[in-house]
Amino acid sequence: MSDEYDLIAALKEGNVQAFSLLFNTYYRDMVLFGGNYLPQQEACEDIVQSIFLKLWHERATLAVETSLKSYLLQAVRNACLDEIRHRHIVLEHESYVLSGLRPDDLADTGNYILYSDLQRHLHRALERMPEVCREAFELNRFEGLKYREIAGKLHVSERTVEVRIGKAIDFLRKYLREFLAAAGWIIFRGGLW
């Protein structure tokens, strides 16, 4: 146990070797532990790297009341839960886009403002989307047509319609990711919901 206290003391003093030893000792376990919450290894690695970065920047005020490993695993757990909450918020906003929700369906000013910004971003994304995907997506999401009806109208197979709408949704998720992430962060931190 005294080794751990010495390591923490050296870290607080800015000892790079102590930080490197800490990183090499705990990194793998922390990433694996994060996998209990998030299935994507890359996301777990990003979280653990962020924790180590924060640990280095806040080393002078580091207060470990349990074991260092427990402290680090708790930090991973909390960061993973924050990421899960953040993803849920982003998905909620995506559902606004993909469900065709109207502004008058929103109850308060904050949500209305976010919705109108989202609509503006959506229209830009639709303008940049390949025409065949956009057409199938709009017929389904905005006009409420079923895949079979769209297939008949466009003279293609239902499978083709399914593929086009899938590509449209993927395109929108990628195009709107940055906006949705920022909106989700604002909502998560600002308490609009």
N, C-alpha and C positions, 0 to 999 in steps of 0.2 A: 504493500500500500504506500510506503514511503516513496517508492519510485514514481508512482503516479503523482504524488504531491510535488516531487521535484520537477517532473515534466510540466505540470501546470505552472509552477513558479517560473521555470525557464521560458515557457510560452508567454507568460505575462510580461516578461522582460524583453520580449521580441526576439528570442532565440530561434533562428530559422531552422536549425537542426532539430530542435524539439518539435517544431511544427511539422517538419518533414517526417519525423519518426511517428508522430501522432497520425498523420495522414496515411502513411504506409501501413500502420497497425490496424486502423479502423475502417478505412475506406471500403474495402470489399464487403465487410460485415454490414456496414451501413447501407450499401446498395442492395444487398440481398434482403435486408430487413425491409427496405422500402418496397421491395417486390411483394410483400404481404398486403400492401395497400394499392399499389399501382402496377398493372401488368407490363408496362413498357419500361424496359431496362434503361433506355436513353433518358426517360423522364426521371427515373430514380437517380441516375448518375448526375443529371443536372441539379437535382435537389441537394444531393450530398456535396457536390462541388460548391453550391451556394452556401451551404452550412459551413463548410471549411473557410470559405472566403469571409463570411460574417464573423466566424470564430477568430480569424486573424485580425480583422479590423477592430473587433471589440475585445481583444485579448486582455487589455489592461483592466477591464472591469469584469472579467470572467469570474463567475461565482458558481462553483460546482459543489452542490450540497450532498450529492450521492457519489457513486463511482463515475469516472469520466465516461466509461462506455455507456452507462445508463443515461447520462446527460446527453450524449450524442445520439443515442437511439431515440430518446424522447424528442429531440429536435427533429429527427427524421420523421417520426410519427406525426408530429404537429405540422410539419411542412407538407407531408403527403395529404393529410386531411384538409389543409388549406387548398391544395391543388385540386382535390376532389370537389370541394365546394365551388372553387373557381370554374372548373369544367362544367359543373351543373348549371351555373349561371350562364355561361356561354351557350350551352345547349338550349337553355330556356329562350335566350334571345334568338338563336337560330330558328327555334320553333315559331317565333313571331314572323320571321321572314317566310318560312316555308308553309305556314298555315294560311297566309293571306289575311291576317288580322288587320282590322281597320282602326284608324286613329280614334274613332269615337268609342271603340271597345276599351280604351285605356282610361283608368280612373283618375289619375292625377297628372299634374303638369310635368313632373320629372320624367315619368314614363312616356308621356306624349312627346317630349323633346327628344328623348332617346329613340323613340319610334320614328319620328320624322327624319332624324339623322340616318337611321338604319334604312329607311325607304330611299333616301337620296343615294346611299351607297349601293343599295340593291339595284336601282335603276342604272347606275354606272356599270355595275357588274353585268347586268343583262345586256347592255349595249356591247360589251366586250365578248360575250359568250358566242360560241358558234351558233349560227342561225337555226340549224335543225334541232339542236338541244334546247335553245331558248323557246322555240315554237312549241315543242312537246311539253316543256316545263310550264309555260304560261297557260296552255290549254288545260293542263291537269290542275295546277295550283290556283290559278286565277279564274278560270271558267268552270272548274269543277268537273271536267270530263274524265271519265274512266279510261283506262288504257285501251280497252277495246274500241271505245268511241273515237279516241285519238287515232288509233291505228286505221280505222275506217276513213276518217277525215283526211289523213295524210297519205293513205294508200301504202302503208307499210305494215309489217307484222307487229303483234303485241310485244314480242320480245325486243324488237327494234325500239319501240316506244319506251320500254322499261330501261333499256341501255341508255337511250338519250336522256331520259329524266335522271337516271343515276349519274351520268356524266355532268349534267347541269347542277345537280346538288353538290357533287364533288367540287366543281368549278366555283360555286358560290361559297362553299365552306373555305376554300383556299383564298379566294378573293376577299372575303369578308372577315377572315380570321383575325387580322390585326384590329379592325374596328370592333369586332365582337369581344376580343380579349380586353381591349381598353374599356369598352362599355361594361363588361362584366366586372372588371377591377373597380371602376367607379361605383357601380352598384354595390359590390361586395364591401368596399371600404366606406362608402357614403351612406349606406343604409336606405337606399330608395325602396327596397323591398324588405 
